[in-house]
Amino acid sequence: MTNNILKRLEEHQIGLNKTCFTYHRRPVNLIFHQEFNEVSQAIYFEKRIKNWSAKKKHALAHGDFNLLKLLAQCRNVSHSNNHNKKVGLDSARPDNTN
């Protein structure tokens, strides 16, 4: 987050902060930025996207909102969208009576 994007980019390019994520990834290229009216909105957005996967960040940066939506879907096996409905299972069982 910055109010001077050119200065911030230059700081990353020269490696001003050795503990910064970009220090060992130089040279860096700015592929996305977003302006906000409120500092709190910028902080919230930055914290949120820091936890995203690289694929999801690239989709955002390239404006691929269909891919972004797809990548945002939960793929966890325990997620409710991934459970089969148990409707009609009793009728599919073989009858054990002769």
N, CA, C and O atoms as CSV, one atom per row, in Angstrom:
chain,resi,resn,atom,element,x,y,z
A,1,MET,N,N,0.849,-1.169,0.000
A,1,MET,CA,C,0.000,0.000,0.000
A,1,MET,C,C,0.892,1.228,0.000
A,1,MET,O,O,1.872,1.301,0.742
A,2,THR,N,N,0.545,2.181,-0.833
A,2,THR,CA,C,1.339,3.402,-0.942
A,2,THR,C,C,0.507,4.528,-1.510
A,2,THR,O,O,-0.535,4.302,-2.125
A,3,ASN,N,N,0.976,5.736,-1.298
A,3,ASN,CA,C,0.351,6.883,-1.971
A,3,ASN,C,C,1.272,7.404,-3.079
A,3,ASN,O,O,0.970,8.415,-3.713
A,4,ASN,N,N,2.404,6.710,-3.315
A,4,ASN,CA,C,3.325,7.060,-4.389
A,4,ASN,C,C,3.804,5.764,-5.033
A,4,ASN,O,O,4.802,5.183,-4.606
A,5,ILE,N,N,3.098,5.320,-6.048
A,5,ILE,CA,C,3.346,4.005,-6.642
A,5,ILE,C,C,4.718,3.917,-7.315
A,5,ILE,O,O,5.356,2.866,-7.260
A,6,LEU,N,N,5.178,4.985,-7.942
A,6,LEU,CA,C,6.490,4.959,-8.598
A,6,LEU,C,C,7.619,4.821,-7.580
A,6,LEU,O,O,8.573,4.075,-7.798
A,7,LYS,N,N,7.504,5.537,-6.481
A,7,LYS,CA,C,8.510,5.441,-5.415
A,7,LYS,C,C,8.519,4.036,-4.825
A,7,LYS,O,O,9.581,3.467,-4.574
A,8,ARG,N,N,7.341,3.483,-4.608
A,8,ARG,CA,C,7.225,2.134,-4.027
A,8,ARG,C,C,7.823,1.085,-4.960
A,8,ARG,O,O,8.523,0.182,-4.502
A,9,LEU,N,N,7.564,1.189,-6.236
A,9,LEU,CA,C,8.123,0.261,-7.208
A,9,LEU,C,C,9.649,0.357,-7.220
A,9,LEU,O,O,10.333,-0.666,-7.267
A,10,GLU,N,N,10.182,1.565,-7.180
A,10,GLU,CA,C,11.636,1.762,-7.148
A,10,GLU,C,C,12.245,1.142,-5.881
A,10,GLU,O,O,13.327,0.558,-5.944
A,11,GLU,N,N,11.571,1.259,-4.749
A,11,GLU,CA,C,12.052,0.640,-3.506
A,11,GLU,C,C,12.160,-0.876,-3.658
A,11,GLU,O,O,13.107,-1.489,-3.164
A,12,HIS,N,N,11.200,-1.470,-4.333
A,12,HIS,CA,C,11.239,-2.912,-4.566
A,12,HIS,C,C,12.366,-3.269,-5.550
A,12,HIS,O,O,13.049,-4.277,-5.371
A,13,GLN,N,N,12.554,-2.456,-6.569
A,13,GLN,CA,C,13.581,-2.727,-7.578
A,13,GLN,C,C,14.992,-2.692,-6.985
A,13,GLN,O,O,15.828,-3.524,-7.338
A,14,ILE,N,N,15.263,-1.746,-6.095
A,14,ILE,CA,C,16.609,-1.638,-5.518
A,14,ILE,C,C,16.810,-2.566,-4.327
A,14,ILE,O,O,17.932,-2.710,-3.842
A,15,GLY,N,N,15.742,-3.198,-3.849
A,15,GLY,CA,C,15.867,-4.123,-2.725
A,15,GLY,C,C,16.092,-3.411,-1.406
A,15,GLY,O,O,16.943,-3.812,-0.612
A,16,LEU,N,N,15.342,-2.375,-1.178
A,16,LEU,CA,C,15.482,-1.558,0.025
A,16,LEU,C,C,15.285,-2.366,1.310
A,16,LEU,O,O,15.971,-2.139,2.307
A,17,ASN,N,N,14.335,-3.317,1.276
A,17,ASN,CA,C,14.010,-4.111,2.461
A,17,ASN,C,C,14.362,-5.570,2.199
A,17,ASN,O,O,13.702,-6.228,1.394
A,18,LYS,N,N,15.391,-6.086,2.866
A,18,LYS,CA,C,15.849,-7.454,2.635
A,18,LYS,C,C,14.844,-8.511,3.089
A,18,LYS,O,O,14.924,-9.656,2.644
A,19,THR,N,N,13.917,-8.162,3.948
A,19,THR,CA,C,12.913,-9.122,4.420
A,19,THR,C,C,11.645,-9.100,3.571
A,19,THR,O,O,10.711,-9.864,3.815
A,20,CYS,N,N,11.621,-8.226,2.584
A,20,CYS,CA,C,10.447,-8.090,1.718
A,20,CYS,C,C,10.304,-9.296,0.794
A,20,CYS,O,O,11.307,-9.858,0.354
A,21,PHE,N,N,9.079,-9.698,0.498
A,21,PHE,CA,C,8.774,-10.824,-0.381
A,21,PHE,C,C,9.454,-10.680,-1.739
A,21,PHE,O,O,9.891,-11.675,-2.317
A,22,THR,N,N,9.548,-9.479,-2.243
A,22,THR,CA,C,10.083,-9.258,-3.587
A,22,THR,C,C,11.605,-9.174,-3.630
A,22,THR,O,O,12.171,-9.126,-4.722
A,23,TYR,N,N,12.288,-9.155,-2.492
A,23,TYR,CA,C,13.737,-8.949,-2.464
A,23,TYR,C,C,14.478,-9.954,-3.345
A,23,TYR,O,O,15.335,-9.561,-4.137
A,24,HIS,N,N,14.165,-11.229,-3.221
A,24,HIS,CA,C,14.836,-12.269,-4.002
A,24,HIS,C,C,14.137,-12.539,-5.340
A,24,HIS,O,O,14.507,-13.473,-6.052
A,25,ARG,N,N,13.148,-11.742,-5.681
A,25,ARG,CA,C,12.389,-11.935,-6.912
A,25,ARG,C,C,12.577,-10.762,-7.874
A,25,ARG,O,O,11.733,-10.518,-8.737
A,26,ARG,N,N,13.655,-10.060,-7.724
A,26,ARG,CA,C,13.933,-8.904,-8.575
A,26,ARG,C,C,14.552,-9.342,-9.890
A,26,ARG,O,O,15.233,-10.367,-9.923
A,27,PRO,N,N,14.347,-8.623,-10.953
A,27,PRO,CA,C,13.554,-7.395,-11.046
A,27,PRO,C,C,12.058,-7.700,-10.992
A,27,PRO,O,O,11.611,-8.772,-11.401
A,28,VAL,N,N,11.321,-6.767,-10.496
A,28,VAL,CA,C,9.872,-6.941,-10.386
A,28,VAL,C,C,9.172,-6.155,-11.475
A,28,VAL,O,O,9.688,-5.155,-11.974
A,29,ASN,N,N,7.988,-6.624,-11.835
A,29,ASN,CA,C,7.130,-5.933,-12.797
A,29,ASN,C,C,5.782,-5.691,-12.149
A,29,ASN,O,O,5.188,-6.607,-11.581
A,30,LEU,N,N,5.308,-4.491,-12.229
A,30,LEU,CA,C,3.990,-4.160,-11.707
A,30,LEU,C,C,2.955,-4.595,-12.733
A,30,LEU,O,O,2.919,-4.072,-13.847
A,31,ILE,N,N,2.113,-5.553,-12.356
A,31,ILE,CA,C,1.090,-6.030,-13.297
A,31,ILE,C,C,-0.318,-5.660,-12.844
A,31,ILE,O,O,-1.280,-5.871,-13.583
A,32,PHE,N,N,-0.450,-5.110,-11.640
A,32,PHE,CA,C,-1.779,-4.741,-11.160
A,32,PHE,C,C,-1.643,-3.682,-10.077
A,32,PHE,O,O,-0.723,-3.722,-9.260
A,33,HIS,N,N,-2.561,-2.749,-10.084
A,33,HIS,CA,C,-2.710,-1.829,-8.963
A,33,HIS,C,C,-4.165,-1.386,-8.906
A,33,HIS,O,O,-4.878,-1.404,-9.909
A,34,GLN,N,N,-4.577,-1.000,-7.743
A,34,GLN,CA,C,-5.957,-0.590,-7.529
A,34,GLN,C,C,-5.943,0.647,-6.644
A,34,GLN,O,O,-5.224,0.694,-5.645
A,35,GLU,N,N,-6.716,1.624,-6.999
A,35,GLU,CA,C,-6.820,2.828,-6.186
A,35,GLU,C,C,-8.052,2.745,-5.295
A,35,GLU,O,O,-9.090,2.213,-5.690
A,36,PHE,N,N,-7.917,3.283,-4.081
A,36,PHE,CA,C,-9.006,3.301,-3.114
A,36,PHE,C,C,-9.151,4.701,-2.543
A,36,PHE,O,O,-8.178,5.451,-2.468
A,37,ASN,N,N,-10.358,5.048,-2.142
A,37,ASN,CA,C,-10.608,6.347,-1.523
A,37,ASN,C,C,-10.252,6.344,-0.046
A,37,ASN,O,O,-9.891,7.376,0.519
A,38,GLU,N,N,-10.358,5.177,0.572
A,38,GLU,CA,C,-10.099,5.055,2.009
A,38,GLU,C,C,-8.919,4.114,2.248
A,38,GLU,O,O,-8.818,3.064,1.613
A,39,VAL,N,N,-8.035,4.491,3.157
A,39,VAL,CA,C,-6.876,3.662,3.506
A,39,VAL,C,C,-7.336,2.307,4.043
A,39,VAL,O,O,-6.727,1.280,3.745
A,40,SER,N,N,-8.389,2.306,4.821
A,40,SER,CA,C,-8.884,1.053,5.404
A,40,SER,C,C,-9.320,0.069,4.319
A,40,SER,O,O,-9.135,-1.138,4.472
A,41,GLN,N,N,-9.891,0.567,3.231
A,41,GLN,CA,C,-10.281,-0.299,2.118
A,41,GLN,C,C,-9.049,-0.915,1.457
A,41,GLN,O,O,-9.048,-2.098,1.117
A,42,ALA,N,N,-8.019,-0.121,1.279
A,42,ALA,CA,C,-6.777,-0.608,0.669
A,42,ALA,C,C,-6.124,-1.677,1.541
A,42,ALA,O,O,-5.661,-2.696,1.029
A,43,ILE,N,N,-6.086,-1.453,2.832
A,43,ILE,CA,C,-5.489,-2.427,3.755
A,43,ILE,C,C,-6.273,-3.731,3.718
A,43,ILE,O,O,-5.683,-4.810,3.654
A,44,TYR,N,N,-7.586,-3.641,3.756
A,44,TYR,CA,C,-8.437,-4.832,3.708
A,44,TYR,C,C,-8.200,-5.623,2.426
A,44,TYR,O,O,-8.044,-6.844,2.468
A,45,PHE,N,N,-8.173,-4.934,1.287
A,45,PHE,CA,C,-7.985,-5.593,-0.002
A,45,PHE,C,C,-6.611,-6.255,-0.076
A,45,PHE,O,O,-6.492,-7.396,-0.524
A,46,GLU,N,N,-5.580,-5.547,0.360
A,46,GLU,CA,C,-4.224,-6.092,0.312
A,46,GLU,C,C,-4.098,-7.344,1.176
A,46,GLU,O,O,-3.512,-8.339,0.749
A,47,LYS,N,N,-4.639,-7.299,2.371
A,47,LYS,CA,C,-4.591,-8.474,3.251
A,47,LYS,C,C,-5.345,-9.645,2.648
A,47,LYS,O,O,-4.925,-10.795,2.776
A,48,ARG,N,N,-6.440,-9.357,2.001
A,48,ARG,CA,C,-7.259,-10.410,1.418
A,48,ARG,C,C,-6.546,-11.119,0.268
A,48,ARG,O,O,-6.528,-12.349,0.225
A,49,ILE,N,N,-5.963,-10.374,-0.654
A,49,ILE,CA,C,-5.345,-11.006,-1.814
A,49,ILE,C,C,-3.991,-11.626,-1.493
A,49,ILE,O,O,-3.512,-12.463,-2.259
A,50,LYS,N,N,-3.365,-11.246,-0.395
A,50,LYS,CA,C,-2.088,-11.870,-0.020
A,50,LYS,C,C,-2.253,-13.366,0.237
A,50,LYS,O,O,-1.297,-14.123,0.076
A,51,ASN,N,N,-3.424,-13.796,0.627
A,51,ASN,CA,C,-3.685,-15.212,0.895
A,51,ASN,C,C,-4.127,-15.984,-0.348
A,51,ASN,O,O,-4.302,-17.201,-0.283
A,52,TRP,N,N,-4.306,-15.309,-1.458
A,52,TRP,CA,C,-4.741,-15.961,-2.682
A,52,TRP,C,C,-3.606,-16.745,-3.321
A,52,TRP,O,O,-2.432,-16.469,-3.072
A,53,SER,N,N,-3.958,-17.718,-4.139
A,53,SER,CA,C,-2.967,-18.465,-4.909
A,53,SER,C,C,-2.407,-17.563,-6.013
A,53,SER,O,O,-3.005,-16.546,-6.365
A,54,ALA,N,N,-1.254,-17.955,-6.547
A,54,ALA,CA,C,-0.648,-17.199,-7.645
A,54,ALA,C,C,-1.568,-17.167,-8.860
A,54,ALA,O,O,-1.673,-16.143,-9.535
A,55,LYS,N,N,-2.238,-18.291,-9.142
A,55,LYS,CA,C,-3.162,-18.349,-10.286
A,55,LYS,C,C,-4.302,-17.346,-10.128
A,55,LYS,O,O,-4.694,-16.676,-11.083
A,56,LYS,N,N,-4.818,-17.258,-8.924
A,56,LYS,CA,C,-5.924,-16.351,-8.661
A,56,LYS,C,C,-5.471,-14.890,-8.787
A,56,LYS,O,O,-6.200,-14.056,-9.323
A,57,LYS,N,N,-4.268,-14.587,-8.291
A,57,LYS,CA,C,-3.729,-13.232,-8.412
A,57,LYS,C,C,-3.504,-12.860,-9.870
A,57,LYS,O,O,-3.797,-11.734,-10.273
A,58,HIS,N,N,-2.986,-13.791,-10.665
A,58,HIS,CA,C,-2.768,-13.516,-12.095
A,58,HIS,C,C,-4.093,-13.309,-12.821
A,58,HIS,O,O,-4.184,-12.460,-13.708
A,59,ALA,N,N,-5.107,-14.064,-12.460
A,59,ALA,CA,C,-6.425,-13.879,-13.078
A,59,ALA,C,C,-6.954,-12.476,-12.789
A,59,ALA,O,O,-7.505,-11.823,-13.675
A,60,LEU,N,N,-6.788,-12.016,-11.556
A,60,LEU,CA,C,-7.211,-10.662,-11.190
A,60,LEU,C,C,-6.414,-9.631,-11.983
A,60,LEU,O,O,-6.985,-8.696,-12.545
A,61,ALA,N,N,-5.095,-9.803,-12.025
A,61,ALA,CA,C,-4.221,-8.839,-12.697
A,61,ALA,C,C,-4.517,-8.739,-14.191
A,61,ALA,O,O,-4.373,-7.671,-14.787
A,62,HIS,N,N,-4.925,-9.840,-14.784
A,62,HIS,CA,C,-5.204,-9.835,-16.223
A,62,HIS,C,C,-6.687,-9.630,-16.538
A,62,HIS,O,O,-7.091,-9.713,-17.698
A,63,GLY,N,N,-7.485,-9.368,-15.529
A,63,GLY,CA,C,-8.897,-9.075,-15.746
A,63,GLY,C,C,-9.710,-10.274,-16.187
A,63,GLY,O,O,-10.775,-10.117,-16.783
A,64,ASP,N,N,-9.217,-11.474,-15.901
A,64,ASP,CA,C,-9.928,-12.697,-16.285
A,64,ASP,C,C,-10.888,-13.081,-15.153
A,64,ASP,O,O,-10.594,-13.964,-14.348
A,65,PHE,N,N,-12.016,-12.416,-15.109
A,65,PHE,CA,C,-12.947,-12.583,-13.998
A,65,PHE,C,C,-13.677,-13.921,-14.031
A,65,PHE,O,O,-14.125,-14.401,-12.989
A,66,ASN,N,N,-13.805,-14.534,-15.210
A,66,ASN,CA,C,-14.393,-15.874,-15.274
A,66,ASN,C,C,-13.471,-16.889,-14.601
A,66,ASN,O,O,-13.929,-17.729,-13.827
A,67,LEU,N,N,-12.181,-16.812,-14.894
A,67,LEU,CA,C,-11.212,-17.698,-14.246
A,67,LEU,C,C,-11.128,-17.401,-12.759
A,67,LEU,O,O,-11.040,-18.322,-11.947
A,68,LEU,N,N,-11.155,-16.135,-12.396
A,68,LEU,CA,C,-11.107,-15.744,-10.986
A,68,LEU,C,C,-12.273,-16.358,-10.222
A,68,LEU,O,O,-12.098,-16.860,-9.112
A,69,LYS,N,N,-13.458,-16.317,-10.814
A,69,LYS,CA,C,-14.645,-16.909,-10.181
A,69,LYS,C,C,-14.481,-18.416,-10.036
A,69,LYS,O,O,-14.825,-18.979,-8.997
A,70,LEU,N,N,-13.960,-19.070,-11.062
A,70,LEU,CA,C,-13.726,-20.510,-11.019
A,70,LEU,C,C,-12.706,-20.867,-9.934
A,70,LEU,O,O,-12.906,-21.822,-9.184
A,71,LEU,N,N,-11.630,-20.111,-9.853
A,71,LEU,CA,C,-10.590,-20.382,-8.851
A,71,LEU,C,C,-11.062,-20.082,-7.435
A,71,LEU,O,O,-10.502,-20.611,-6.474
A,72,ALA,N,N,-12.075,-19.250,-7.293
A,72,ALA,CA,C,-12.588,-18.891,-5.974
A,72,ALA,C,C,-13.506,-19.963,-5.392
A,72,ALA,O,O,-13.793,-19.952,-4.195
A,73,GLN,N,N,-13.969,-20.892,-6.240
A,73,GLN,CA,C,-14.876,-21.932,-5.767
A,73,GLN,C,C,-14.134,-22.900,-4.855
A,73,GLN,O,O,-12.988,-23.264,-5.119
A,74,CYS,N,N,-14.786,-23.303,-3.802
A,74,CYS,CA,C,-14.202,-24.239,-2.850
A,74,CYS,C,C,-14.097,-25.621,-3.481
A,74,CYS,O,O,-15.056,-26.130,-4.061
A,75,ARG,N,N,-12.921,-26.216,-3.360
A,75,ARG,CA,C,-12.704,-27.561,-3.897
A,75,ARG,C,C,-12.449,-28.569,-2.783
A,75,ARG,O,O,-12.033,-29.699,-3.038
A,76,ASN,N,N,-12.696,-28.156,-1.570
A,76,ASN,CA,C,-12.495,-29.025,-0.423
A,76,ASN,C,C,-13.491,-30.175,-0.477
A,76,ASN,O,O,-14.679,-29.956,-0.713
A,77,VAL,N,N,-13.023,-31.387,-0.261
A,77,VAL,CA,C,-13.875,-32.578,-0.345
A,77,VAL,C,C,-15.031,-32.488,0.641
A,77,VAL,O,O,-16.121,-32.988,0.361
A,78,SER,N,N,-14.810,-31.860,1.790
A,78,SER,CA,C,-15.862,-31.791,2.797
A,78,SER,C,C,-16.859,-30.656,2.550
A,78,SER,O,O,-17.819,-30.509,3.306
A,79,HIS,N,N,-16.645,-29.856,1.509
A,79,HIS,CA,C,-17.555,-28.753,1.215
A,79,HIS,C,C,-18.913,-29.299,0.788
A,79,HIS,O,O,-18.994,-30.322,0.107
A,80,SER,N,N,-19.963,-28.618,1.189
A,80,SER,CA,C,-21.321,-29.107,0.932
A,80,SER,C,C,-21.623,-29.268,-0.556
A,80,SER,O,O,-22.435,-30.122,-0.913
A,81,ASN,N,N,-21.010,-28.490,-1.428
A,81,ASN,CA,C,-21.263,-28.625,-2.866
A,81,ASN,C,C,-20.696,-29.916,-3.431
A,81,ASN,O,O,-21.080,-30.325,-4.527
A,82,ASN,N,N,-19.792,-30.567,-2.709
A,82,ASN,CA,C,-19.143,-31.769,-3.209
A,82,ASN,C,C,-19.755,-33.061,-2.679
A,82,ASN,O,O,-19.269,-34.148,-2.992
A,83,HIS,N,N,-20.805,-32.956,-1.889
A,83,HIS,CA,C,-21.468,-34.146,-1.362
A,83,HIS,C,C,-22.612,-34.555,-2.279
A,83,HIS,O,O,-23.392,-33.713,-2.726
A,84,ASN,N,N,-22.707,-35.848,-2.554
A,84,ASN,CA,C,-23.819,-36.353,-3.352
A,84,ASN,C,C,-25.074,-36.369,-2.504
A,84,ASN,O,O,-25.035,-36.673,-1.311
A,85,LYS,N,N,-26.142,-36.049,-3.113
A,85,LYS,CA,C,-27.426,-36.139,-2.422
A,85,LYS,C,C,-27.734,-37.608,-2.185
A,85,LYS,O,O,-27.515,-38.439,-3.067
A,86,LYS,N,N,-28.227,-37.927,-1.031
A,86,LYS,CA,C,-28.514,-39.320,-0.691
A,86,LYS,C,C,-29.967,-39.674,-0.986
A,86,LYS,O,O,-30.545,-40.546,-0.337
A,87,VAL,N,N,-30.541,-39.006,-1.949
A,87,VAL,CA,C,-31.921,-39.263,-2.320
A,87,VAL,C,C,-31.975,-40.512,-3.186
A,87,VAL,O,O,-31.231,-40.636,-4.158
A,88,GLY,N,N,-32.844,-41.419,-2.836
A,88,GLY,CA,C,-33.073,-42.591,-3.644
A,88,GLY,C,C,-32.057,-43.711,-3.462
A,88,GLY,O,O,-32.089,-44.682,-4.218
A,89,LEU,N,N,-31.162,-43.614,-2.495
A,89,LEU,CA,C,-30.170,-44.667,-2.303
A,89,LEU,C,C,-30.811,-45.972,-1.847
A,89,LEU,O,O,-30.345,-47.046,-2.230
A,90,ASP,N,N,-31.870,-45.908,-1.038
A,90,ASP,CA,C,-32.513,-47.123,-0.556
A,90,ASP,C,C,-33.096,-47.938,-1.715
A,90,ASP,O,O,-33.060,-49.168,-1.681
A,91,SER,N,N,-33.619,-47.281,-2.713
A,91,SER,CA,C,-34.220,-48.000,-3.837
A,91,SER,C,C,-33.146,-48.606,-4.741
A,91,SER,O,O,-33.441,-49.500,-5.534
A,92,ALA,N,N,-31.895,-48.127,-4.631
A,92,ALA,CA,C,-30.831,-48.665,-5.482
A,92,ALA,C,C,-30.148,-49.863,-4.846
A,92,ALA,O,O,-29.383,-50.559,-5.513
A,93,ARG,N,N,-30.408,-50.117,-3.569
A,93,ARG,CA,C,-29.793,-51.274,-2.908
A,93,ARG,C,C,-30.455,-52.560,-3.339
A,93,ARG,O,O,-31.670,-52.606,-3.530
A,94,PRO,N,N,-29.658,-53.615,-3.495
A,94,PRO,CA,C,-30.273,-54.906,-3.849
A,94,PRO,C,C,-31.131,-55.424,-2.707
A,94,PRO,O,O,-30.808,-55.233,-1.534
A,95,ASP,N,N,-32.187,-56.057,-3.052
A,95,ASP,CA,C,-33.097,-56.629,-2.064
A,95,ASP,C,C,-32.498,-57.918,-1.526
A,95,ASP,O,O,-32.231,-58.844,-2.292
A,96,ASN,N,N,-32.285,-57.988,-0.212
A,96,ASN,CA,C,-31.687,-59.159,0.412
A,96,ASN,C,C,-32.696,-60.230,0.773
A,96,ASN,O,O,-32.323,-61.275,1.306
A,97,THR,N,N,-33.970,-59.987,0.492
A,97,THR,CA,C,-34.986,-60.996,0.807
A,97,THR,C,C,-35.241,-61.872,-0.412
A,97,THR,O,O,-35.274,-61.368,-1.534
A,98,ASN,N,N,-35.421,-63.156,-0.214
A,98,ASN,CA,C,-35.714,-64.080,-1.323
A,98,ASN,C,C,-37.078,-64.632,-1.217
A,98,ASN,O,O,-37.491,-65.425,-2.064
